[in-house]
Amino acid sequence: MIKHNRLILLILVIVVGFAVWQSYQLSMKHKAEKLHIAHTAQRTTNFLHTVQQSIESINNKNEWDNIRTRDFLRVWLSYTNESIINTNSTLGDFQSLVSFKSRQNMNDISFQYSEWWTKVANILDKSSPLTTEDKTHITKLSKIVSKVDGIYPHDINDWEGIWVAFSRLNEEWKKHD
């Protein structure tokens, strides 16, 4: 009977130990997923900030008619588009970790940026000097991003802060449409 009780106790300890280990592994997996999402979001904010600063610099120096400058900007805008799409996709992949509202905001931002970017790509492709209307459309992104507090820089460990910043970006973009 004592051997039987010890065997049951040993099995119970093994099962509990295995459950604790599985719980720990799951916790680590969620932490890694959350970190991946945070890094992806941070990359997007970095690109948005870089593009905003580039547009301001080009506008201040009035270098819109320089083809190399336009090519440079087009490359950064492409990277930003790719990053926004990647962040949007990542949020869709990890729906249990990100609120519906945050995913919806990112989806709206992705759509708004893509719409804006399509027109800007055509503008930057022009061989002729840019019109005032062209410049105004390009600088729209810079004006929107510059009004959003907390989008850059942000602490990668500030999980809620990044979603608040993206929410503000979405709200600001809607004001400019």
N, C-alpha and C positions, 0 to 999 in steps of 0.2 A: 504494500500500500504506500509506504514512504517513497519507494522508487517511482511508483506511478505518479505520486504527487510532485516529486521533483521533476519528472519528465514533463508533466503538464506545466509546471512553473517555468521550466526551461523553454518550452515551446511558446508560452505566453510572453516571456522576456524577449525572445527572438522576434515574435510578431510585433510587439510594441516597438522594439528597436528598429525593425524594418519600416514601420509606419512613421516613426520619427525621422528616419533617414529620408524616406520618400517625401515627407513634408518639407524637409530642409532643401532637397533637390528641387522641388516645385517652387519654393520660395526664391531660390537662386535663379531659376529659369525666368521667373517673373521680373526679378530685379534686372537681369540681363536684357530682357525684352524692353523694359521701361528705359533703360540706359540707351538702347539702340534707338528708340523713338526720340528720346531727348537729343541725342547726337544728330539725328536726321533733321529735327526741327531747328536745332542750332545752326546747322549747315545752311538751311534755308534763310535764317535771319542774317547770317554772315553775307550771303550772296545779295540779299535785299539791301543790306547796308552798303555793301561795296558798289552796287549799281546806283544807289541813291547818291552816294558821294561822287561817283564818276559823272553822272548826269549833271550834278551841280557844278563840278569842275569844268566840264565841257561847256556848259552854259555860261559860266562866269568868264571863261576865256574866249567865248564865242568861236569855238572850233568846230562848229557843226558842218562846215563845208569841207573839212579835211577828211578825205576818203579813209585814210589809215585810222583816224579817230573813230569814224563810223564803224569800221571793221572791228576795232577793239571793243567798242560798245556792244556790237552785235554778238560777239563771242561771250561777253559777260552776261548779256541778256539771255542767251541760249543756256548757259550754265544755270542761271537763276530759274529759268523755266523748267529745266530738267530736275533741279532740286525741289521745286515746288511740287511737281508731279510725283517725285519720289516720296516726299513727305506725305502727300495726300494718299498715295498708295499704301504707305507704311501704316498710316492711321486706320485704313480699311482692313489691313492684315491683322491688326491687334485691337479689334473693336472692344474687347472686354477691358482694356486698360485705359481707354480714352473715351470721354463722354460723347454722347451723340451730338451735342451742341458744338463741341470742339471739332469733331469730324466734319460737321456741316459747315462750320466757319472755314475750315481748310479747303473743303470742296469748293465753296464759293470763291475763295481767294484764287484757287487754281483756275477756275473758270474765268474770273475777271482778268487775271494776269494773261491767260492764253489769248483772250479776246484783244486785250491791249497790245500784247506782244505781236500778234499777227499783223496788226496795222503798222506797228513800229518797224517791223522787219521790212515791210514794203517801203516805208518812208526812208529807212537807212539805205535801201537799195538804189535810190534815185541817184542818177549821175549829175543832176542839176542841183543848184543850191536849195537848201531847205527853206520852206516858207515859214512865216510866223505861226501859222496854224500847225504845221508839222512840229515845230519846236515846242509849241504849247502841248501838243499831244504827248510828245516824248517826256517832257518835264512833269507831266501829271503823276507819274510813278514817284518821282523824287519828292514832290509836294505831299503826296499821301503818306509815304514812309516816314518823312521827317516829322509828321504830326503825331506819330504813334510812340508814346512813352513806353520804355521797357522792351522794345523789340531788339535793341542792340545797345550795349552788350547785355547779355543776361546770364545768370548763373545756371549752369546746366542742371544743378540739383534743385532748382526752383521749378518743380513740376507744374504747379498751378500758374506761375508767372508767365510761362511761355504761352499757355493757352489763353490767358487774359490778353497778352500782347497780340496774338493772332485774331482774337475777337475784336480788339480795337482796330486792327488793320482792316478787317472785313467791314466794320462800321464806317471807318473813314473812307474806304473805297466806295461804299454805297452812297456816301454824301457827294462824291465827285462824279457819279454817273448821271 
